Amino acid sequence: MSAAVPRPVLLMAHGAAESVDELPAYYTHVRGSPPPPALLEELTERYRAIGGRSPLRSITASLAGGLERELEARHGPGRFSVQFAFRHTAPYIEEVVGSILNNGARAVLAIVLAPHRSGFVDQGYRRPIEAALRSSGRSTPVQISPEWYLEPAFVALEADLIREAVARLPPDLAPSCRVVFSAHSLPERIVAKGDPYPDQLREGARIIAERAGLTADRYTVAWQSAGRTGDRWLGPDLREVLRQEHARGTRAVVVCPHGFVCDHLEVLFDIDIEAREVADSLGLRMERTGMPNDRLPFVRALADVVDRMERAPGR
């Protein structure tokens, strides 16, 4: 590729409202229709509980900047340019991809900022990309990253974050604490169709636990943030797992939101407020691991993903 047209790298995430004022438009986009007033009010109260805004956009912007600098350090200036886009808030994936295509890119590398793959979720990222390609009339290849939950640098970072959280526990509780790996739940009907997401979560938890020095009896897996639909969602829910741990005599837990990479509502409210209230009511000491966010080790892990995509057959 000519140095004048860097290879575009696009970081893609679900998106989040920047403020309470943006919630009606955001929630409407997520649902495909205006939400019932009661659900909108509930979401509004959750946003207020975490300070009235989500930090997702600012973290993702910082992550994109860090990744571009890391790729420049590895490959020299002008080889890659890094942008970010969201499914449900600006900058929207379809618009950003359209702009990239109009600028003459010959190929695009797109990374979903979720370590595990789900066909159900992936559709939400492929649709706006395909819409941008149709609108542009171009056939530019857009390569979406495969799952990267086993990327060595990512595994090492998650293990380090677990060790740091365990170290924050009192010395009498740390040796016997249990680690709970959590991820966003999905409707059970998705799993019935053979979606790899649950198995990837369990495999990732096992690999990270081993790297952190945890034996098989020291960790478990839970689900969180199930949607408000008529479907049955994957379980057990994180709050139920906390109750189970208390019942079995566990005195302290470390929650690792392994299915997420940035601080946002599902972490700051669903874990730090909602799950913590359950733990506190039980007298169960709970620590939550820090998030990868824009940490340099995570930047380097994503740079490894980019390098692996560039080396893929047919590139």
Summary of the structure (lengths in Angstrom):
residues: 315
radius of gyration: 20.0
end to end distance: 11.5
largest distance: 63.7
contacts: 1030
relative contact order: 0.15
helix: 50%
strand: 15%
